[in-house]
Amino acid sequence: MSFIFWLIIGVLVLFIIIKSIVIVNQYEGGLIFRLGKVIGKLKPGINIIIPFLDVPVKIDLRTRVVNVPVQEMITKDNAVVKVDAIVYYRVIDVERAILEVEDYEYAIINLAQTTLRAIIGSLELDEVLNKREYINSKLLEVLDRETNQWGVRVEKVEVKEIDPPQDIKEAMAQQMKAERLKRAAILEAEGEKQARILKAQGIAESYRIEAEGQAKAIQIVAEAARQYFKDEAQLYKALEVTNNVLKDNSKYIISENILDFAKRFIKKD
C-alpha cells in the first residue's frame, strides 16, 4: 500500500515539475499570466512557472503569411471585380499583440478586406487593372498604420489576382487580338518599306556606277580628241609654213622633228 502511495506522490511531483517548465523556441515570445495578471515575459529556452497559478501564452515572432480570401468588389464605374491578396506580417511587440487584440491574424484579414474594398471603390476598372503597384502600396500603408497599435508590422502586401467580369475579359481579349494584328501589319508594312528603300538604293547605286563609267569614257574620248586635234593643228601649221617657203622659192632646211611628227600623224590616220 505504501508503495502505491509513494508511486502516486512521485507521479504527482513529476507532473508538477513538467507543468512548471515551459520551453520557448528561439523564434517565439510570450507572457506569463498569474491569476489573470501579467507578471513577466517568456524568453527563449527554459522558463520556470508555478503550475496551476501561472499561464504561459506563446506567439510566433517570425514573418507569417496570411491569405486574404477572394471577394467581390465594385469599382468607381460600377464594375464588379474579384480580388484577393497576400499579407506578410510579423509581431514586433509581444505584450501589445496579446493584450491589445484578441486574434491579430483574424483582425489583419478583416482589415485588409475592408481596406481593399475602399481602395478598389475609389478607382475605375481600367485603373484597377493597370495600377496594381499603387493598390499594393496603398493597402500596405493603411495596414501598417492600423496594425501598429497591435504590436504587428505589416512588411509586404501583394494583390494576387484581379478578376474582371466575363464580358470585360472578352472585350480585353478582342482588344489584345486587334493590337497583335495591328503590330503585325505595322511590321509587315515596315518590312516592305525597307525592301523598297533597299531596292531603290541598289538601282540608284547601279545608275551612279554606270554614269561614272560613261563619264570616264567620255573623258577619255575627249582627251584623245583634244590630243588628236592638237597634233593635227601642229601638222597643218608646219605644212603651211613649208608651203609658204616653197612659194617664195627660198631654201630652208626642214627639221627632222617636223618630218617625224608628220610620219606619226600619217600613221595615226
TORGUKE-70746 format. One record per residue: residue in one letter; x, y, z of N, C-alpha, C in turn. Coordinates in steps of 0.001 Angstrom, whole numbers, plus 500000, padded with zeros to 6 digits. Layout:
// residues N
AXYZXYZXYZ
...
This chain:
// residues 269
M500830498792500000500000500000500000500861501252500000
S501913501229500796502823502382500860503542502604499531
F503778501500498830504446501608497526503570502369496544
I502293502023496555501365502691495648501242504169496013
F501247504462497307501154505850497754502344506671497255
W503505506130497495504712506857497054504799506942495515
L504256505936494874504231505985493402503328507126492928
I502192507250493590501279508336493235501917509689493536
I502576509776494685503248511028495041504330511355494012
G505072510354493611506137510559492624505591511025491286
V504481510427490883503858510827489615503359512266489706
L502759512625490853502288513999491022503433515002490990
V504514514636491675505689515529491689506250515684490283
L506338514570489574506853514620488199505939515470487319
F504622515321487528503667516098486751503812517588487045
I503991517914488354504158519319488736505436519900488138
I506497519107488161507768519580487592507611519847486098
I506938518901485438506739519061483996505904520301483707
K504853520525484494503984521680484279504669522992484642
S505700522912485462506395524139485871507470524563484877
I507740523712483908508772524023482903508099524390481587
V508457525529481081507956525973479770509150526193478863
I509191525471477765510293525599476798509838526520475664
V510612527560475438510300528549474391511380528479473308
N510942528328472079511882528295470954512474529679470697
Q513600529707469967514292530958469695513410531949468925
Y512539531443468062511697532305467232510362532629467890
E510215532328469192508962532572469888509148533597471009
G508031534127471445507992535018472595506669534807473311
G506511535445474462505246535257475154505209535982476489
L504075535804477195503855536418478506503457535349479507
I503683535654480783503249534774481873502152535488482645
F500987534872482692499856535420483443499723534657484770
R499626535386485861499375534767487168498063535325487708
L497085534462487758495744534831488198495205536014487391
G495504535974486064494967536965485150495814538199484955
K496937538277485667497790539459485565499150539083484974
V499653539966484129500959539718483523502046539940484566
I502886538907484764503970539029485750505351538967485092
G505386538682483810506696538610483159506582538105481733
K507720538074481068507776537620479678508493536290479582
L508073535496478622508763534251478324509965534545477430
K511077533922477751512299534097476977512695532777476335
P513441532823475219513868531575474573514640530682475553
G514316529391475542514951528436476444513957527904477462
I514463527572478655513623527012479722513140528128480638
N511846528149480882511225529117481776510496528352482884
I510669528791484129510038528139485279508830528962485715
I507703528281485858506481528933486314505878528116487465
I504858528699488074504152527984489145502942527300488524
P502909525989488561501784525279487943500451525672488576
F499431525707487737498050525978488127497809527444488511
L498875528177488774498720529607489051499157530463487860
D500235530012487216500766530757486071500293530117484768
V499938530991483828499515530526482494500426531169481453
P501215530363480751502079530920479695501309531070478378
V501566532161477691500978532377476360502121532664475392
K502290531798474403503384531940473429502840532350472061
I503635533133471345503297533503469967504552533423469102
D504333533226467814505425533102466832505875534506466404
L507194534747466465507734536060466104508278536115464675
R508170535020463947508663535000462569507671535693461630
T508174536035460447507284536600459427506282535535458997
R505017535884459039503963534953458680503225535468457447
V502620534537456746501887534863455522500430534502455730
V499567535457455459498127535213455590497455535547454272
N496528534694453862495824534881452600494515535624452835
V494326536697452091493061537442452147492117536803451142
P491026536207451582490140535461450670489596536327449534
V489245535648448443488663536327447285487308536916447664
Q487079538145447254485788538784447489485438539677446314
E484155539841446081483691540711445006483684542158445479
M484189543035444601484267544458444916483734545265443738
I483215546432444017482639547287442983483555548492442775
T483934548712441534484810549835441202484008551137441142
K484716552211440930484078553528440872483087553637439721
D483371552934438603482454552957437462481513551755437456
N481269551194438653480256550156438877480552548830438175
A481799548505438013482184547190437502482503546280438690
V482068545026438596482290544076439683483544543255439387
V484497543275440295485732542508440135485957541647441378
K486648540548441172487014539671442281488508539859442574
V488829540118443815490212540445444188490589539635445425
D491808539115445432492369538516446644493805538995446795
A494349538785447980495683539325448262496404538443449275
I497693538730449436498535538058450437499189539137451294
V499171538911452611499768539865453553500896539172454306
Y502068539819454321503218539337455092503360540227456334
Y503362539611457498503434540408458728504275539664459766
R504663540391460801505348539777461934505052540578463190
V505081539872464335504840540503465633506137541140466104
I506083542413466453507276543106466943507144543486468426
D505929543432468953505692543748470368504777542667470933
V505362541750471696504611540602472212503481541043473129
E503746541971474016502753542382475002501523542993474333
R501734543884473381500596544515472708499848543521471819
A500587542593471184499945541611470322499020540692471113
I499326540470472390498490539600473229497406540382473946
L497737541583474398496807542333475245495880543257474468
E496309543767473306495532544787472611494527544232471616
V494680543000471178493762542427470197493580540941470503
E492359540470470313492064539074470647492773538106469703
D492648538351468390493278537481467390493809538387466284
Y495084538724466359495638539717465431495620539231463989
E495763537939463748495750537449462369494356537593461755
Y493332537231462508491958537399462030491645538874461813
A492151539708462717491929541152462588492615541694461342
I493816541204461041494534541652459845493768541280458587
I493238540072458523492483539631457351491267540523457112
N490496540775458170489295541596458013489636543044457672
L490686543565458297491108544928457986491566545032456536
A492290544001456048492750544000454652491563543963453701
Q490537543204454021489359543119453153488639544459453060
T488386545074454201487662546353454185488488547452453513
T489795547463453774490666548477453155490742548282451652
L490826547022451230490896546720449800489614547123449095
R488475546913449741487205547339449151487164548864448968
A487675549578449964487681551039449879488593551523448754
I489755550891448604490700551303447557490127551011446172
I489590549804445984489017549437444691487833550337444356
G487043550683445364485880551534445137486226552946444730
S487445553368444985487863554729444610488502554781443230
L488623553628442561489270553569441253488307553041440201
E488501553478438965487750552911437857488392551596437427
L487642550829436609488094549485436253489463549502435573
D489666550414434628490954550489433927492088550774434905
E491826551629435880492851551941436883493126550743437766
V492079550002438124492258548806438955493140547787438239
L492932547637436927493696546656436154495125547100435897
N495348548418435860496663548930435475497492549478436637
K496875549629437812497584550243438934497729549282440114
R498202548090439809498352547089440868499380547522441906
E500477548129441463501502548582442404500956549667443331
Y500127550548442774499510551588443604498602550954444650
I497809549970444262496914549283445210497726548606446302
N498822547949445905499678547283446902500239548276447919
S500785549377447410501413550357448302500383551028449209
K499198551328448676498152551969449477497650551028450558
L497449549767450209496998548770451182498047548562452259
L499312548508451864500388548340452837500439549522453799
E500295550721453259500344551914454103499255551888455180
V498021551570454783496907551563455730497067550439456754
L497399549242456295497528548103457214498648548325458229
D499777548815457773500906549016458679500581550071459732
R499855551094459328499486552142460287498482551626461322
E497497550874460871496444550426461773496912549286462686
T497767548411462186498209547266462992499338547618463946
N499891548818463813500978549212464712500534549215466174
Q499270549558466429498756549580467804498586548169468368
W498631547166467495498538545775467949499908545136468131
G500961545908467934502303545354468042502680544498466842
V502041544739465714502269543951464495502762544881463402
R503744544430462641504244545202461499503928544451460211
V503207545105459326502924544524458013504104544844457100
E504769543812456611506000544009455844505755544139454346
K504763543417453847504545543425452403503112542999452107
V502546543564451045501207543202450597501258542989449089
E500669541901448623500632541622447195499213541243446785
V498652541985445842497372541597445250497638540432444304
K497066539281444594497354538089443796496646538114442451
E495352538385442482494576538286441249493460539314441249
I493277539921440091492144540820439860491350540234438706
D490169539744439010489365539019438027488180539873437599
P488215540475436406487098541307435932485939540436435453
P484782541029435167483638540266434648483950539605433308
Q483133538599432944483383537829431738483305538679430486
D482333539601430418482222540434429220483426541358429074
I483978541804430213485189542633430164486377541797429693
K486433540548430142487514539660429702487465539466428187
E486246539237427661486109539031426215486502540285425449
A486083541448425951486457542706425294487970542906425322
M488591542573426465490048542708426574490754541750425631
A490211540531425500490813539559424583490735540050423139
Q489580540609422765489437541146421417490374542325421183
Q490515543161422196491419544302422080492869543847421915
M493261542837422698494620542307422582494852541702421206
K493822540985420677493943540404419343494102541494418291
A493292542558418429493394543678417481494769544341417557
E495291544470418766496621545075418928497695544212418275
R497578542889418449498569541993417830498498542084416310
L497269542105415755497119542230414303497673543559413805
K497437544605414585497942545932414210499465545933414187
R500074545361415244501544545311415280502100544485414131
A501403543367413812501868542533412699501800543298411379
A500683544042411176500541544828409948501606545913409861
I501888546546410998502921547592411015504287547007410682
L504597545852411264505881545209410989505993544803409521
E504881544281408971504897543888407558505098545102406652
A504353546190406956504500547410406154505909547978406272
E506459547924407484507819548420407681508828547593406900
G508598546263406873509490545400406105509425545703404609
E508189545888404093508046546236402676508705547579402365
K508536548515403281509142549836403091510667549726403008
Q511253548977403932512703548807403930513174548108402656
A512364547110402202512736546408400972512732547357399776
R511692548210399708511629549174398603512788550172398672
I513110550588399895514224551531400054515530550903399594
L515762549649399996516992548961399608517055548746398097
K515878548403397520515841548212396063516150549512395338
A515522550615395812515766551917395195517227552333395345
Q517796552056396516519205552386396722520097551576395793
G519732550305395581520512549475394672520459549989393243
I519223550370392808519084550920391444519866552223391300
A519749553089392327520469554363392273521978554133392221
E522455553142392996523887552856393002524347552340391645
S523517551481391022523896550973389690523928552097388655
Y522934553018388744522939554166387832524167555041388051
R524513555203389325525683556032389627526951555425389041
I527099554111389244528291553440388714528323553524387191
E527129553320386565527062553396385111527395554805384623
A526848555815385338527111557201384942528594557535385102
E529184557051386199530618557296386377531429556650385265
G531004555426384843531707554765383738531590555532382440
Q530348556002382170530154556780380952530947558081380984
A530937558735382170531698559980382284533185559732382080
K533670558600382599535085558269382424535402558023380954
A534485557321380274534705557042378851534702558326378038
I533725559208378379533663560495377675534931561299377912
Q535407561254379152536641561985379462537815561459378659
I537881560116378537538993559514377767538886559904376298
V537646559841375750537449560200374343537784561666374104
A537320562510375061537592563942374914539086564230374957
E539786563521375846541229563724375943541924563280374658
A541461562138374128542058561664372870541776562640371734
A540518563138371709540167564090370643540970565372370768
R541114565841371990541894567063372189543332566880371718
Q543918565731372073545297565463371668545396565325370148
Y544349564676369581544353564459368132544326565793367391
F543380566636367773543251567913367063544441568833367329
K545050568684368494546247569475368782547381569070367842
D547556567745367698548623567245366809548350567632365358
E547053567508364990546694567836363614546923569320363335
A546639570168364291546840571613364098548325571927363936
Q549137571253364731550583571481364602551089571063363211
L550554569947362721550979569470361401550581570461360306
Y549304570879360404548857571827359400549658573127359447
K550060573539360606550855574744360752552210574560360086
A552779573401360304554094573115359703554002573067358177
L552913572429357695552742572331356250552511573716355618
E551797574542356369551537575895355864552840576680355750
V553675576553356728554973577249356679555789576732355508
T555787575428355308556560574817354192556042575305352850
N554704575331352779554100575780351530554481577229351196
N554478578056352248554853579457352033556310579578351608
V557131578746352163558559578773351834558782578374350388
L558084577316349994558259576819348626557750577842347591
K556697578542348034556198579565347112557234580649346873
D557948580999347882558940582073347746560241581568347141
N560295580244346785561499579608346234562697579816347135
S562435579888348346563535580040349303564007578674349723
K565181578618350123565770577368350586565806577358352110
Y565071576415352643565060576234354099565302574783354411
I565892574607355480566112573231355958564951572856356881
I564234571801356502563087571334357308563603570446358410
S563214570727359527563684569964360687563172568532360621
E564047567639361035563647566229361076562517565995362086
N562456566832363084561374566675364083560013566852363446
I559967567814362504558699568044361812558346566861360940
L559340566304360261559083565131359426558634563947360264
D559330563767361363558912562641362242557496562836362754
F557169564043363112555827564360363612554780564064362543
A555137564423361277554223564172360159554048562690359931
K555144561950360032555058560497359853554148559869360914
R554317560340362163553472559767363257552020560092362992
F551759561278362562550385561699362309549756560863361196
I550581560628360094550071559814358996549794558406359450
K550694557882360265550454556522360817549185556456361643
K548949557497362408547718557523363226546499557498362360
D546575558246361218545425558253360309545226556895359690
